[in-house]
């Protein structure tokens, strides 16, 4: 049984202009001890999917359908059936499941010391006293590579650099030994050198603790370095799913191919020209028939505009939603 | 008259120091040397990439060259068409000490594209006014001629005449960046500083803007300074790349040469940190630990010695000379000639 089995997840936002279907029937599973990368551009629903798993989707958004089966210690819970702020979900969130956000400055509280913020979930979920929680917080800071953790624990977020802050956020997320870590663009705001440090840290910690990671990113380089399995999302749907070697060896969906042709490091040097995907992501409110990518696709056929292609297996373990 | 083969732009010993004031009396406590003795030249039609971590001074360098920030010292020699006198094709001017009136006219020769298309466009101005404003301000076109010029600019950057009366909020990030580019192009500049031109955009849109910048360079014979932290984009766009660390250029070389034969340990470390988009080449070695030291108190000797894995005694004491390694390849490392540094993608 996988750690997390998401089945036909639907998330809708009711806006004045109509219902935005941000996530339209997404199914995937997260295996134990593995990293699943979720790739896509702004508005593809990757962050909303993450927030739905954490049950942090706020009004006007709501989970409109689907199941999210989370299996820890032999018990399986359907997260979508829980009350978002109820005791069960609060016992899971931050404890068995934790989140690392993109912007470390906005996910830390500026008026509390970092120690206070790391100790809070430890005291809440693990029932430790103040002194024991402080010891544990220092251990966590050491584990994420913060020098002089004993004194830094009393620092405020503004005393730390961006990379250090993201380490604190990671320490906070890992403090209760969660089975699932959801990381939403955790390194996008960081310099490439600091990114490399944070990625290595996350890989090391995963190996040590055996947790699973859902890694949300738009950077295919990061995907190649981190992931075991990958799902590619476009306008609220999964368009391709494969293990990481397979996806880079043989991308099947024209959108995935387009993304790979858009990154310069693959088309090396100045002599080769990049082949950008034409157009931009359509307005999620617009209703259309057929494949969501049809308007931007270089291989579009009449069939694509009339019927939506299903996500089907093209080779073992490799799925793509395309008529080609 | 400009000599043959004279670079379009030569930056010599450029410095920008920001005073740090503290305490009740706001006394100056010291200086942050954001740009510390930068020398850089640009051939006509060339693209030079300027890379480095946050706070290394790359943006300040770009803005000082345009004198959007007044440099503390140094020379910025530029062959201006706009300031040429009768009978001259261009006139060599020092941007750093140009009088205000000339500087205003020089703006027709030198422009900037900003990072964030969400904050660099006035939300209350329609596209026609945003793109037409430079033409109007410099008294180049009015009325229907202005309209025509704006229309052709919009078409040049891949937008259409239908967009003229729309406002920035009606556009996506990529389209907004195109508006910013059209605005920068309006005066037919020779030299453009592109300050992180694609960092705020989605991957598929980034490639569109990069190819647009390349097409425009060919069409209008532009010279670019591309300031960015994204090394893969720099490799793709630039003829030469300069690597900056704590206010100084530590290495400069032709783009391929820099990626294939780095001659400074900092360059090696930066290259090693780029996530390679190939799952078979997983890099597990971190060559660069810790953060950039405070520019208020930069380390003695070679500024990189605190993070350098090859550092020896001499590095702590003496500032290395910035010297030639080969054709158009310069490095500031005591051991540049002998260190076996690894190229991009191998570690």
HADDOCK unambig.tbl for C-alpha pairs under 7 A between the chains (distance, minus, plus):
assign (segid A and resid 41 and name CA) (segid B and resid 202 and name CA) 5.86 0.50 0.50
assign (segid A and resid 41 and name CA) (segid B and resid 203 and name CA) 6.99 0.50 0.50
assign (segid A and resid 42 and name CA) (segid B and resid 202 and name CA) 6.77 0.50 0.50
assign (segid A and resid 191 and name CA) (segid B and resid 53 and name CA) 5.94 0.50 0.50
assign (segid A and resid 191 and name CA) (segid B and resid 54 and name CA) 6.72 0.50 0.50
assign (segid A and resid 192 and name CA) (segid B and resid 273 and name CA) 5.92 0.50 0.50
assign (segid A and resid 192 and name CA) (segid B and resid 274 and name CA) 6.28 0.50 0.50
assign (segid A and resid 193 and name CA) (segid B and resid 270 and name CA) 6.25 0.50 0.50
assign (segid A and resid 193 and name CA) (segid B and resid 273 and name CA) 5.23 0.50 0.50
assign (segid A and resid 193 and name CA) (segid B and resid 288 and name CA) 6.66 0.50 0.50
assign (segid A and resid 196 and name CA) (segid B and resid 273 and name CA) 5.31 0.50 0.50
assign (segid A and resid 196 and name CA) (segid B and resid 286 and name CA) 6.99 0.50 0.50
assign (segid A and resid 197 and name CA) (segid B and resid 286 and name CA) 6.69 0.50 0.50
assign (segid A and resid 200 and name CA) (segid B and resid 284 and name CA) 6.98 0.50 0.50
assign (segid A and resid 220 and name CA) (segid B and resid 277 and name CA) 5.75 0.50 0.50
assign (segid A and resid 221 and name CA) (segid B and resid 275 and name CA) 4.70 0.50 0.50
assign (segid A and resid 221 and name CA) (segid B and resid 276 and name CA) 5.00 0.50 0.50
assign (segid A and resid 221 and name CA) (segid B and resid 277 and name CA) 3.73 0.50 0.50
assign (segid A and resid 222 and name CA) (segid B and resid 275 and name CA) 5.48 0.50 0.50
assign (segid A and resid 224 and name CA) (segid B and resid 276 and name CA) 6.96 0.50 0.50
assign (segid A and resid 224 and name CA) (segid B and resid 277 and name CA) 5.16 0.50 0.50
assign (segid A and resid 224 and name CA) (segid B and resid 278 and name CA) 5.31 0.50 0.50
assign (segid A and resid 224 and name CA) (segid B and resid 279 and name CA) 4.30 0.50 0.50
assign (segid A and resid 225 and name CA) (segid B and resid 275 and name CA) 6.42 0.50 0.50
assign (segid A and resid 225 and name CA) (segid B and resid 276 and name CA) 6.97 0.50 0.50
assign (segid A and resid 225 and name CA) (segid B and resid 279 and name CA) 5.87 0.50 0.50
assign (segid A and resid 225 and name CA) (segid B and resid 282 and name CA) 5.51 0.50 0.50
assign (segid A and resid 244 and name CA) (segid B and resid 279 and name CA) 6.62 0.50 0.50
assign (segid A and resid 245 and name CA) (segid B and resid 279 and name CA) 5.83 0.50 0.50
assign (segid A and resid 248 and name CA) (segid B and resid 278 and name CA) 6.91 0.50 0.50
assign (segid A and resid 259 and name CA) (segid B and resid 203 and name CA) 6.96 0.50 0.50
assign (segid A and resid 259 and name CA) (segid B and resid 204 and name CA) 6.04 0.50 0.50
assign (segid A and resid 262 and name CA) (segid B and resid 203 and name CA) 6.76 0.50 0.50
assign (segid A and resid 262 and name CA) (segid B and resid 204 and name CA) 5.78 0.50 0.50
assign (segid A and resid 262 and name CA) (segid B and resid 207 and name CA) 5.25 0.50 0.50
assign (segid A and resid 264 and name CA) (segid B and resid 232 and name CA) 5.93 0.50 0.50
assign (segid A and resid 264 and name CA) (segid B and resid 233 and name CA) 6.00 0.50 0.50
assign (segid A and resid 264 and name CA) (segid B and resid 236 and name CA) 5.92 0.50 0.50
assign (segid A and resid 265 and name CA) (segid B and resid 232 and name CA) 5.43 0.50 0.50
assign (segid A and resid 269 and name CA) (segid B and resid 235 and name CA) 6.61 0.50 0.50
assign (segid A and resid 269 and name CA) (segid B and resid 236 and name CA) 5.37 0.50 0.50
assign (segid A and resid 270 and name CA) (segid B and resid 236 and name CA) 5.01 0.50 0.50
assign (segid A and resid 270 and name CA) (segid B and resid 237 and name CA) 6.45 0.50 0.50
assign (segid A and resid 274 and name CA) (segid B and resid 207 and name CA) 6.53 0.50 0.50
assign (segid A and resid 274 and name CA) (segid B and resid 211 and name CA) 6.94 0.50 0.50
assign (segid A and resid 276 and name CA) (segid B and resid 204 and name CA) 5.86 0.50 0.50
assign (segid A and resid 276 and name CA) (segid B and resid 207 and name CA) 5.05 0.50 0.50
assign (segid A and resid 276 and name CA) (segid B and resid 208 and name CA) 5.27 0.50 0.50
assign (segid A and resid 277 and name CA) (segid B and resid 204 and name CA) 5.65 0.50 0.50
